[in-house]
């Protein structure tokens, strides 16, 4: 008996290639939100409907609907943005969003939060004027393609970045819906939309792709469905190892859902890259679970049909045979905060942006500072998948000026610890509708307390643990690739996961479930104390928890994740 398809399959099928009745909904001023299927369909256009949950109870008392607004996520393959583009998004964020901020995300792009319905079309048209769109940054499609932010090996990075852009373009939806709705694009008489790769019903679930340049694993390959690991010879890109089936999202209490590492399919030369990308996507399109969205991601398809079967189908569709994987190694995944010298004679300044939130704070006007840099900078800016910002391609004669602006506006703070630089959180409350607990607003104080534990147990200032917090189990903050991962369960309560590693190749395992912050600190106090006294030379915290038996290793397919 064939299982009933999920309702999302119906709405995609009936959407007229993602148009729905969004245009009509935009004219409805009775509600600030989108109705019926359009609530889901705007995601394919790069937006989520949200409201400010801090003020929701008060509005309910006043018998008002929630203050509906949208969050927009831009499409920025590789995270590169020009100074002119930055100044445009800075102005829009200041003038037309509820919060006035620019939020850098783990998807290596920026988000606007709090755009009200009357300004949504203006937002898209403003971005388009500067060469930016938000096509396919959400919804059941291939999303923003990440690329390692490598400012040092500029030539190799440029080659990898170009492939990230090509993959992004190749896998984009072909429908004209975005241009027609948001850019007043002309409706072509007799035009018939076709989706040769994504299909008329698009993908069963969201799909994430990266291009990564070893030894940096800053994009966290095991969080993504499809990864192209750059293989170079003599500084020139020659092809990619292809990793398929990673993903971190799960559902509390549902043991059929779990985080999973990606499998290494093998090496392909450059000229087969787009063929392989399309083959992986179309195989998932045709074989993915369209009845149960909780089991619709690529990782579950691989576990259901078998890795070898899925790989053979990709080879058949791409007309290739994977070669043996070329050797590579990931050594770390943090950003190089501060100045680094590039091989091109230019300098690159990586700014630590806590939680990616660029806003003018009292005594720390970050947003103004970045804008002042953008006004004079002759290179580009690069958003990292660790939510930081690189001022790339700085000439020697401009270095002092840019550093002064950065310091004057709090963008360089020598007092920021290595631990804080290696801690990260998703947005969570008050804007994310899925949030169960705080994350972004919780992390700064929690890091301060954790720094106190490191100091208490005699660990030096250069010591750190990969620490991440998410407000729900959806995976946006990539806590399930941390050495210490907190996953929100309820207000003030988290699941505590331990056992990841520095280079991001191991899934942590649940250590304690649904515990308070005080309980978390008590546990970490004891565990950090043991790490400080019992570890082997240079042993990271996550590796220590595995070796000492505190945490049992989790297998690649992690079906024993909850055991």
Rosetta blueprint (number, residue, H / E / L):
1 X L
2 X L
3 X L
4 X L
5 X L
6 X L
7 X H
8 X H
9 X H
10 X H
11 X H
12 X H
13 X H
14 X L
15 X L
16 X L
17 X L
18 X L
19 X L
20 X L
21 X L
22 X H
23 X H
24 X H
25 X H
26 X H
27 X H
28 X L
29 X L
30 X L
31 X L
32 X L
33 X L
34 X L
35 X L
36 X L
37 X L
38 X H
39 X H
40 X H
41 X H
42 X H
43 X H
44 X H
45 X H
46 X L
47 X E
48 X E
49 X E
50 X E
51 X L
52 X L
53 X H
54 X H
55 X H
56 X H
57 X H
58 X H
59 X H
60 X H
61 X H
62 X L
63 X L
64 X L
65 X L
66 X L
67 X L
68 X L
69 X E
70 X E
71 X E
72 X E
73 X E
74 X L
75 X E
76 X L
77 X H
78 X H
79 X H
80 X E
81 X E
82 X E
83 X H
84 X H
85 X H
86 X H
87 X H
88 X H
89 X H
90 X H
91 X H
92 X H
93 X H
94 X H
95 X H
96 X H
97 X L
98 X L
99 X L
100 X L
101 X L
102 X E
103 X E
104 X E
105 X L
106 X L
107 X L
108 X L
109 X L
110 X E
111 X E
112 X E
113 X E
114 X E
115 X E
116 X L
117 X H
118 X H
119 X H
120 X H
121 X H
122 X H
123 X H
124 X H
125 X H
126 X H
127 X H
128 X H
129 X H
130 X L
131 X L
132 X L
133 X E
134 X L
135 X L
136 X L
137 X L
138 X L
139 X L
140 X L
141 X L
142 X E
143 X L
144 X L
145 X L
146 X E
147 X E
148 X L
149 X L
150 X L
151 X L
152 X L
153 X L
154 X H
155 X H
156 X H
157 X H
158 X H
159 X H
160 X H
161 X H
162 X H
163 X H
164 X H
165 X H
166 X H
167 X H
168 X H
169 X H
170 X H
171 X L
172 X L
173 X L
174 X L
175 X L
176 X L
177 X H
178 X H
179 X H
180 X H
181 X H
182 X H
183 X L
184 X L
185 X L
186 X L
187 X L
188 X L
189 X L
190 X L
191 X L
192 X L
193 X L
194 X L
195 X L
196 X L
197 X L
198 X L
199 X L
200 X L
201 X L
202 X L
203 X L
204 X L
205 X L
206 X L
207 X E
208 X L
209 X E
210 X E
211 X E
212 X E
213 X E
214 X L
215 X L
216 X E
217 X L
218 X L
219 X L
220 X L
221 X H
222 X H
223 X H
224 X L
225 X L
226 X E
227 X E
228 X E
229 X E
230 X E
231 X E
232 X E
233 X E
234 X L
235 X L
236 X E
237 X E
238 X E
239 X E
240 X E
241 X E
242 X E
243 X E
244 X E
245 X L
246 X L
247 X E
248 X L
249 X L
250 X L
251 X E
252 X L
253 X L
254 X E
255 X L
256 X L
257 X L
258 X L
259 X L
260 X E
261 X L
262 X L
263 X E
264 X E
265 X E
266 X E
267 X E
268 X E
269 X E
270 X H
271 X H
272 X H
273 X H
274 X H
275 X H
276 X H
277 X H
278 X H
279 X H
280 X H
281 X H
282 X H
283 X H
284 X H
285 X H
286 X H
287 X H
288 X L
289 X L
290 X L
291 X L
292 X L
293 X H
294 X H
295 X H
296 X L
297 X L
298 X H
299 X H
300 X H
301 X H
302 X H
303 X H
304 X H
305 X H
306 X L
307 X H
308 X H
309 X H
310 X H
311 X H
312 X H
313 X H
314 X H
315 X H
316 X H
317 X H
318 X H
319 X L
320 X L
321 X L
322 X L
323 X E
324 X L
325 X L
326 X L
327 X L
328 X L
329 X L
330 X L
331 X L
332 X E
333 X L
334 X L
335 X L
336 X L
337 X L
338 X E
339 X E
340 X E
341 X E
342 X L
343 X L
344 X L
345 X L
346 X L
347 X E
348 X E
349 X E
350 X E
351 X E
352 X L
353 X L
354 X H
355 X H
356 X H
357 X E
358 X E
359 X L
360 X E
361 X E
362 X L
363 X L
364 X E
365 X E
366 X H
367 X H
368 X H
369 X H
370 X H
371 X H
372 X H
373 X H
374 X H
375 X H
376 X H
377 X L
378 X L
379 X L
380 X E
381 X E
382 X E
383 X E
384 X L
385 X L
386 X L
387 X L
388 X L
389 X E
390 X E
391 X E
392 X E
393 X E
394 X E
395 X L
396 X H
397 X H
398 X H
399 X H
400 X H
401 X H
402 X H
403 X H
404 X H
405 X H
406 X H
407 X H
408 X H
409 X L
410 X L
411 X L
412 X L
413 X L
414 X L
415 X L
416 X L
417 X L
418 X H
419 X H
420 X H
421 X H
422 X L
423 X E
424 X E
425 X E
426 X L
427 X L
428 X L
429 X L
430 X L
431 X L
432 X L
433 X L
434 X L
435 X L
436 X L
437 X L
438 X L
439 X L
440 X H
441 X H
442 X H
443 X H
444 X H
445 X H
446 X H
447 X H
448 X H
449 X H
450 X H
451 X H
452 X H
453 X H
454 X H
455 X H
456 X H
457 X L
458 X L
459 X L
460 X L
461 X L
462 X L
463 X L
464 X L
465 X L
466 X L
467 X E
468 X E
469 X E
470 X E
471 X L
472 X L
473 X L
474 X L
475 X L
476 X L
477 X L
478 X L
479 X H
480 X H
481 X H
482 X L
483 X L
484 X E
485 X E
486 X E
487 X E
488 X E
489 X E
490 X E
491 X L
492 X L
493 X E
494 X E
495 X E
496 X E
497 X E
498 X E
499 X L
500 X L
501 X L
502 X L
503 X L
504 X L
505 X L
506 X L
507 X L
508 X L
509 X E
510 X E
511 X E
512 X E
513 X E
514 X E
515 X E
516 X E
517 X H
518 X H
519 X H
520 X H
521 X H
522 X H
523 X H
524 X H
525 X H
526 X H
527 X H
528 X H
529 X H
530 X H
531 X H
532 X H
533 X H
534 X H
535 X L
536 X L
537 X L
538 X L
539 X L
540 X L
541 X H
542 X H
543 X H
544 X H
545 X H
546 X H
547 X H
548 X L
549 X L
550 X L
551 X L
552 X L
553 X L
554 X L
555 X L
556 X L
557 X L
558 X L
559 X L
560 X L
561 X L
562 X L
563 X L
